[in-house]
Amino acid sequence: MLQCPFCLVVGLEGDRTCYKCGRPYRPGITQRGLSMTLGVIFAATMLAAIFLIIPPSFTPLTWLASVITIALMTGGAWVSGSILGWIIGAFVCEC
């Protein structure tokens, strides 16, 4: 028998979440959390690589194109990291 630490309802041993409040009994990494974390790490790494390793030159004529390119590259890195985290989380995470 498990007791929820948040709402103090007693649950069964095989339950993963509390049936009353919906919170998990055991804290741990979830597939969604891993996916979001890897997405943020990939996006931050891409942004750091763009601005620190190859700093873009902003001129008034190419400013809009530079901003759009940086946003697309960072967004692509975020999506790539999220997909990779989702795939890894499918094999590693419990629920």
DRENTORKOL-3810 file (N, C-alpha, C; in nm, 4 decimals):
REM DRENTORKOL-3810
@n.u->0.0832; n.v->-0.1177; n.w->0.0000; ca.u->0.0000; ca.v->0.0000; ca.w->0.0000; c.u->0.0885; c.v->0.1252; c.w->0.0000
@n.u->0.0537; n.v->0.2179; n.w->-0.0843; ca.u->0.1253; ca.v->0.3449; ca.w->-0.0925; c.u->0.0344; c.v->0.4564; c.w->-0.0436
@n.u->0.0947; n.v->0.5596; n.w->0.0098; ca.u->0.0186; ca.v->0.6765; ca.w->0.0493; c.u->0.0741; c.v->0.7970; c.w->-0.0249
@n.u->-0.0148; n.v->0.8712; n.w->-0.0865; ca.u->0.0261; ca.v->0.9895; ca.w->-0.1621; c.u->0.0801; c.v->1.0950; c.w->-0.0651
@n.u->0.1999; n.v->1.1476; n.w->-0.0905; ca.u->0.2548; ca.v->1.2485; ca.w->0.0010; c.u->0.1859; c.v->1.3843; c.w->-0.0105
@n.u->0.1039; n.v->1.4037; n.w->-0.1143; ca.u->0.0412; ca.v->1.5337; ca.w->-0.1360; c.u->-0.1001; c.v->1.5403; c.w->-0.0783
@n.u->-0.1818; n.v->1.4359; n.w->-0.1072; ca.u->-0.3203; ca.v->1.4400; ca.w->-0.0603; c.u->-0.3511; c.v->1.3310; c.w->0.0422
@n.u->-0.2530; n.v->1.2470; n.w->0.0749; ca.u->-0.2613; ca.v->1.1444; ca.w->0.1789; c.u->-0.3638; c.v->1.0349; c.w->0.1509
@n.u->-0.3991; n.v->1.0129; n.w->0.0250; ca.u->-0.4893; ca.v->0.9044; ca.w->-0.0126; c.u->-0.4068; c.v->0.7770; c.w->-0.0276
@n.u->-0.4616; n.v->0.6646; n.w->0.0172; ca.u->-0.3920; ca.v->0.5368; ca.w->0.0093; c.u->-0.4199; c.v->0.4739; c.w->-0.1266
@n.u->-0.3133; n.v->0.4276; n.w->-0.1937; ca.u->-0.3260; ca.v->0.3632; ca.w->-0.3239; c.u->-0.2634; c.v->0.2252; c.w->-0.3217
@n.u->-0.2781; n.v->0.1537; n.w->-0.4319; ca.u->-0.2229; ca.v->0.0193; ca.w->-0.4434; c.u->-0.0760; c.v->0.0241; c.w->-0.4829
@n.u->-0.0075; n.v->-0.0875; n.w->-0.4638; ca.u->0.1364; ca.v->-0.0945; ca.w->-0.4876; c.u->0.1716; c.v->-0.0760; c.w->-0.6351
@n.u->0.0871; n.v->-0.1199; n.w->-0.7267; ca.u->0.1177; ca.v->-0.1115; ca.w->-0.8692; c.u->0.0826; c.v->0.0212; c.w->-0.9338
@n.u->0.0185; n.v->0.1096; n.w->-0.8606; ca.u->-0.0219; ca.v->0.2384; ca.w->-0.9172; c.u->0.0992; c.v->0.3277; c.w->-0.9389
@n.u->0.0966; n.v->0.3988; n.w->-1.0491; ca.u->0.2046; ca.v->0.4945; ca.w->-1.0762; c.u->0.1676; c.v->0.6346; c.w->-1.0302
@n.u->0.0389; n.v->0.6670; n.w->-1.0404; ca.u->-0.0056; ca.v->0.8000; ca.w->-1.0018; c.u->-0.1205; c.v->0.7892; c.w->-0.9027
@n.u->-0.1409; n.v->0.8940; n.w->-0.8274; ca.u->-0.2515; ca.v->0.9004; ca.w->-0.7324; c.u->-0.3819; c.v->0.9171; c.w->-0.8100
@n.u->-0.4840; n.v->0.8396; n.w->-0.7725; ca.u->-0.6102; ca.v->0.8483; ca.w->-0.8457; c.u->-0.6880; c.v->0.9743; c.w->-0.8109
@n.u->-0.6556; n.v->1.0400; n.w->-0.6994; ca.u->-0.7280; ca.v->1.1603; ca.w->-0.6594; c.u->-0.6649; c.v->1.2874; c.w->-0.7168
@n.u->-0.5347; n.v->1.3061; n.w->-0.6933; ca.u->-0.4699; ca.v->1.4305; ca.w->-0.7383; c.u->-0.3935; c.v->1.4136; c.w->-0.8692
@n.u->-0.3653; n.v->1.2897; n.w->-0.9109; ca.u->-0.3002; ca.v->1.2656; ca.w->-1.0390; c.u->-0.1493; c.v->1.2805; c.w->-1.0387
@n.u->-0.0902; n.v->1.3090; n.w->-0.9252; ca.u->0.0554; ca.v->1.3245; ca.w->-0.9181; c.u->0.1226; c.v->1.1879; c.w->-0.9065
@n.u->0.2432; n.v->1.1749; n.w->-0.9589; ca.u->0.3115; ca.v->1.0448; ca.w->-0.9499; c.u->0.3577; c.v->1.0157; c.w->-0.8069
@n.u->0.3553; n.v->0.8872; n.w->-0.7714; ca.u->0.4035; ca.v->0.8467; ca.w->-0.6392; c.u->0.5545; c.v->0.8596; c.w->-0.6299
@n.u->0.6238; n.v->0.8157; n.w->-0.7335; ca.u->0.7697; ca.v->0.8202; ca.w->-0.7341; c.u->0.8157; c.v->0.9278; c.w->-0.8326
@n.u->0.8920; n.v->1.0240; n.w->-0.7856; ca.u->0.9432; ca.v->1.1225; ca.w->-0.8808; c.u->1.0483; c.v->1.0589; c.w->-0.9702
@n.u->1.0492; n.v->1.0969; n.w->-1.0921; ca.u->1.1476; ca.v->1.0446; ca.w->-1.1854; c.u->1.1340; c.v->1.1160; c.w->-1.3185
@n.u->1.2215; n.v->1.0832; n.w->-1.4081; ca.u->1.2195; ca.v->1.1487; ca.w->-1.5377; c.u->1.1127; c.v->1.0837; c.w->-1.6252
@n.u->1.0391; n.v->1.1657; n.w->-1.6953; ca.u->0.9354; ca.v->1.1173; ca.w->-1.7849; c.u->0.9795; c.v->1.1392; c.w->-1.9287
@n.u->0.9092; n.v->1.0769; n.w->-2.0196; ca.u->0.9418; ca.v->1.0913; ca.w->-2.1608; c.u->0.9221; c.v->1.2362; c.w->-2.2056
@n.u->0.8161; n.v->1.2991; n.w->-2.1585; ca.u->0.7903; ca.v->1.4383; ca.w->-2.1942; c.u->0.8976; c.v->1.5304; c.w->-2.1377
@n.u->0.9387; n.v->1.5063; n.w->-2.0123; ca.u->1.0424; ca.v->1.5887; ca.w->-1.9505; c.u->1.1768; c.v->1.5743; c.w->-2.0196
@n.u->1.2118; n.v->1.4517; n.w->-2.0565; ca.u->1.3381; ca.v->1.4290; ca.w->-2.1266; c.u->1.3361; c.v->1.4940; c.w->-2.2642
@n.u->1.2225; n.v->1.4842; n.w->-2.3320; ca.u->1.2099; ca.v->1.5441; ca.w->-2.4645; c.u->1.2260; c.v->1.6961; c.w->-2.4580
@n.u->1.1594; n.v->1.7582; n.w->-2.3615; ca.u->1.1675; ca.v->1.9035; ca.w->-2.3493; c.u->1.3073; c.v->1.9482; c.w->-2.3071
@n.u->1.3696; n.v->1.8749; n.w->-2.2165; ca.u->1.5030; ca.v->1.9108; ca.w->-2.1689; c.u->1.6060; c.v->1.9019; c.w->-2.2805
@n.u->1.6026; n.v->1.7939; n.w->-2.3574; ca.u->1.6979; ca.v->1.7817; ca.w->-2.4681; c.u->1.6724; c.v->1.8869; c.w->-2.5756
@n.u->1.5464; n.v->1.9221; n.w->-2.5981; ca.u->1.5156; ca.v->2.0278; ca.w->-2.6937; c.u->1.5755; c.v->2.1611; c.w->-2.6530
@n.u->1.5628; n.v->2.1954; n.w->-2.5254; ca.u->1.6194; ca.v->2.3211; ca.w->-2.4752; c.u->1.7719; c.v->2.3185; c.w->-2.4820
@n.u->1.8319; n.v->2.2046; n.w->-2.4471; ca.u->1.9784; ca.v->2.1935; ca.w->-2.4524; c.u->2.0282; c.v->2.2083; c.w->-2.5956
@n.u->1.9624; n.v->2.1430; n.w->-2.6907; ca.u->2.0029; ca.v->2.1541; ca.w->-2.8309; c.u->1.9867; c.v->2.2975; c.w->-2.8816
@n.u->1.8753; n.v->2.3632; n.w->-2.8465; ca.u->1.8524; ca.v->2.5004; ca.w->-2.8924; c.u->1.9543; c.v->2.5966; c.w->-2.8319
@n.u->1.9845; n.v->2.5810; n.w->-2.7035; ca.u->2.0835; ca.v->2.6682; ca.w->-2.6394; c.u->2.2222; c.v->2.6463; c.w->-2.6974
@n.u->2.2546; n.v->2.5212; n.w->-2.7276; ca.u->2.3841; ca.v->2.4919; ca.w->-2.7887; c.u->2.3939; c.v->2.5529; c.w->-2.9277
@n.u->2.2866; n.v->2.5437; n.w->-3.0045; ca.u->2.2864; ca.v->2.6025; ca.w->-3.1387; c.u->2.2991; c.v->2.7543; c.w->-3.1307
@n.u->2.2274; n.v->2.8165; n.w->-3.0382; ca.u->2.2353; ca.v->2.9619; ca.w->-3.0240; c.u->2.3749; c.v->3.0052; c.w->-2.9809
@n.u->2.4356; n.v->2.9302; n.w->-2.8900; ca.u->2.5724; ca.v->2.9616; ca.w->-2.8480; c.u->2.6700; c.v->2.9416; c.w->-2.9627
@n.u->2.6490; n.v->2.8380; n.w->-3.0419; ca.u->2.7378; ca.v->2.8138; ca.w->-3.1556; c.u->2.7257; c.v->2.9253; c.w->-3.2587
@n.u->2.6047; n.v->2.9722; n.w->-3.2807; ca.u->2.5852; ca.v->3.0786; ca.w->-3.3799; c.u->2.6523; c.v->3.2076; c.w->-3.3343
@n.u->2.6307; n.v->3.2471; n.w->-3.2088; ca.u->2.6802; ca.v->3.3769; ca.w->-3.1641; c.u->2.8246; c.v->3.3757; c.w->-3.1160
@n.u->2.8752; n.v->3.2620; n.w->-3.0686; ca.u->3.0113; ca.v->3.2591; ca.w->-3.0154; c.u->3.1139; c.v->3.2079; c.w->-3.1152
@n.u->3.0801; n.v->3.1053; n.w->-3.1885; ca.u->3.1764; ca.v->3.0463; ca.w->-3.2815; c.u->3.1773; c.v->3.1208; c.w->-3.4143
@n.u->3.0604; n.v->3.1410; n.w->-3.4719; ca.u->3.0500; ca.v->3.2110; ca.w->-3.6007; c.u->2.9566; c.v->3.3304; c.w->-3.5817
@n.u->3.0052; n.v->3.4415; n.w->-3.5303; ca.u->2.9154; ca.v->3.5555; ca.w->-3.5076; c.u->2.8636; c.v->3.6129; c.w->-3.6395
@n.u->2.7325; n.v->3.6287; n.w->-3.6501; ca.u->2.6765; ca.v->3.6825; ca.w->-3.7742; c.u->2.7036; c.v->3.8320; c.w->-3.7854
@n.u->2.7155; n.v->3.8769; n.w->-3.9073; ca.u->2.7340; ca.v->4.0202; ca.w->-3.9306; c.u->2.5982; c.v->4.0789; c.w->-3.9684
@n.u->2.5511; n.v->4.1679; n.w->-3.8843; ca.u->2.4221; ca.v->4.2311; ca.w->-3.9089; c.u->2.4436; c.v->4.3639; c.w->-3.9799
@n.u->2.3920; n.v->4.3740; n.w->-4.0986; ca.u->2.3897; ca.v->4.5009; ca.w->-4.1707; c.u->2.2437; c.v->4.5387; c.w->-4.1889
@n.u->2.2151; n.v->4.6643; n.w->-4.2115; ca.u->2.0750; ca.v->4.7036; ca.w->-4.2270; c.u->2.0033; c.v->4.6307; c.w->-4.3416
@n.u->2.0769; n.v->4.5933; n.w->-4.4452; ca.u->2.0125; ca.v->4.5269; ca.w->-4.5583; c.u->1.9844; c.v->4.3791; c.w->-4.5313
@n.u->2.0691; n.v->4.3144; n.w->-4.4530; ca.u->2.0534; ca.v->4.1703; ca.w->-4.4303; c.u->2.0047; c.v->4.1377; c.w->-4.2894
@n.u->1.9579; n.v->4.2365; n.w->-4.2158; ca.u->1.9175; ca.v->4.2136; ca.w->-4.0779; c.u->1.8014; c.v->4.1156; c.w->-4.0679
@n.u->1.6979; n.v->4.1352; n.w->-4.1461; ca.u->1.5800; ca.v->4.0494; ca.w->-4.1398; c.u->1.6132; c.v->3.9063; c.w->-4.1798
@n.u->1.6914; n.v->3.8914; n.w->-4.2843; ca.u->1.7300; ca.v->3.7570; ca.w->-4.3275; c.u->1.8153; c.v->3.6876; c.w->-4.2212
@n.u->1.9022; n.v->3.7612; n.w->-4.1546; ca.u->1.9857; ca.v->3.7025; ca.w->-4.0492; c.u->1.9022; c.v->3.6582; c.w->-3.9300
@n.u->1.8067; n.v->3.7393; n.w->-3.8901; ca.u->1.7210; ca.v->3.7051; ca.w->-3.7763; c.u->1.6356; c.v->3.5825; c.w->-3.8082
@n.u->1.5803; n.v->3.5768; n.w->-3.9279; ca.u->1.4987; ca.v->3.4616; ca.w->-3.9678; c.u->1.5836; c.v->3.3355; c.w->-3.9747
@n.u->1.7042; n.v->3.3459; n.w->-4.0280; ca.u->1.7931; ca.v->3.2297; ca.w->-4.0368; c.u->1.8309; c.v->3.1776; c.w->-3.8983
@n.u->1.8646; n.v->3.2677; n.w->-3.8073; ca.u->1.8999; ca.v->3.2266; ca.w->-3.6710; c.u->1.7801; c.v->3.1615; c.w->-3.6022
@n.u->1.6614; n.v->3.2186; n.w->-3.6195; ca.u->1.5414; ca.v->3.1612; ca.w->-3.5578; c.u->1.5103; c.v->3.0229; c.w->-3.6139
@n.u->1.5246; n.v->3.0056; n.w->-3.7443; ca.u->1.4982; ca.v->2.8748; ca.w->-3.8047; c.u->1.6002; c.v->2.7705; c.w->-3.7611
@n.u->1.7262; n.v->2.8092; n.w->-3.7531; ca.u->1.8288; ca.v->2.7138; ca.w->-3.7102; c.u->1.8101; c.v->2.6745; c.w->-3.5635
@n.u->1.7777; n.v->2.7706; n.w->-3.4784; ca.u->1.7545; ca.v->2.7402; ca.w->-3.3377; c.u->1.6282; c.v->2.6564; c.w->-3.3201
@n.u->1.5236; n.v->2.6896; n.w->-3.3927; ca.u->1.4010; ca.v->2.6099; ca.w->-3.3868; c.u->1.4214; c.v->2.4686; c.w->-3.4380
@n.u->1.5001; n.v->2.4545; n.w->-3.5433; ca.u->1.5313; ca.v->2.3215; ca.w->-3.5948; c.u->1.6102; c.v->2.2387; c.w->-3.4952
@n.u->1.7023; n.v->2.3031; n.w->-3.4247; ca.u->1.7782; ca.v->2.2319; ca.w->-3.3213; c.u->1.6865; c.v->2.1912; c.w->-3.2067
@n.u->1.5913; n.v->2.2778; n.w->-3.1710; ca.u->1.4957; ca.v->2.2460; ca.w->-3.0647; c.u->1.4118; c.v->2.1240; c.w->-3.1033
@n.u->1.3611; n.v->2.1235; n.w->-3.2261; ca.u->1.2788; ca.v->2.0109; ca.w->-3.2725; c.u->1.3615; c.v->1.8829; c.w->-3.2795
@n.u->1.4836; n.v->1.8930; n.w->-3.3290; ca.u->1.5704; ca.v->1.7745; ca.w->-3.3367; c.u->1.5982; c.v->1.7174; c.w->-3.1978
@n.u->1.6291; n.v->1.8033; n.w->-3.1031; ca.u->1.6530; ca.v->1.7577; ca.w->-2.9666; c.u->1.5291; c.v->1.6983; c.w->-2.9025
@n.u->1.4132; n.v->1.7571; n.w->-2.9309; ca.u->1.2887; ca.v->1.7040; ca.w->-2.8755; c.u->1.2567; c.v->1.5663; c.w->-2.9316
@n.u->1.2769; n.v->1.5482; n.w->-3.0608; ca.u->1.2521; ca.v->1.4175; ca.w->-3.1221; c.u->1.3497; c.v->1.3140; c.w->-3.0672
@n.u->1.4758; n.v->1.3514; n.w->-3.0551; ca.u->1.5748; ca.v->1.2593; ca.w->-2.9998; c.u->1.5416; c.v->1.2244; c.w->-2.8544
@n.u->1.5009; n.v->1.3227; n.w->-2.7760; ca.u->1.4616; ca.v->1.2971; ca.w->-2.6377; c.u->1.3385; c.v->1.2094; c.w->-2.6279
@n.u->1.2449; n.v->1.2265; n.w->-2.7196; ca.u->1.1248; ca.v->1.1436; ca.w->-2.7207; c.u->1.1589; c.v->0.9985; c.w->-2.7524
@n.u->1.2502; n.v->0.9792; n.w->-2.8480; ca.u->1.2913; ca.v->0.8432; ca.w->-2.8847; c.u->1.3679; c.v->0.7776; c.w->-2.7699
@n.u->1.4616; n.v->0.8499; n.w->-2.7101; ca.u->1.5371; ca.v->0.7945; ca.w->-2.5974; c.u->1.4441; c.v->0.7679; c.w->-2.4789
@n.u->1.3514; n.v->0.8597; n.w->-2.4551; ca.u->1.2583; ca.v->0.8434; ca.w->-2.3441; c.u->1.1659; c.v->0.7245; c.w->-2.3590
@n.u->1.1374; n.v->0.6848; n.w->-2.4824; ca.u->1.0523; ca.v->0.5682; ca.w->-2.5042; c.u->1.1190; c.v->0.4413; c.w->-2.4532
@n.u->1.2506; n.v->0.4374; n.w->-2.4543; ca.u->1.3223; ca.v->0.3187; ca.w->-2.4091; c.u->1.3675; c.v->0.3278; c.w->-2.2636
@n.u->1.3909; n.v->0.4487; n.w->-2.2138; ca.u->1.4518; ca.v->0.4655; ca.w->-2.0820; c.u->1.3484; c.v->0.4915; c.w->-1.9724
@n.u->1.2492; n.v->0.5739; n.w->-1.9999; ca.u->1.1565; ca.v->0.6185; ca.w->-1.8956; c.u->1.0525; c.v->0.5121; c.w->-1.8629
@n.u->0.9990; n.v->0.5210; n.w->-1.7401; ca.u->0.8999; ca.v->0.4240; ca.w->-1.6953; c.u->0.7629; c.v->0.4487; c.w->-1.7554
@n.u->0.7179; n.v->0.5750; n.w->-1.7565; ca.u->0.5830; ca.v->0.6005; ca.w->-1.8063; c.u->0.5834; c.v->0.7147; c.w->-1.9047
END
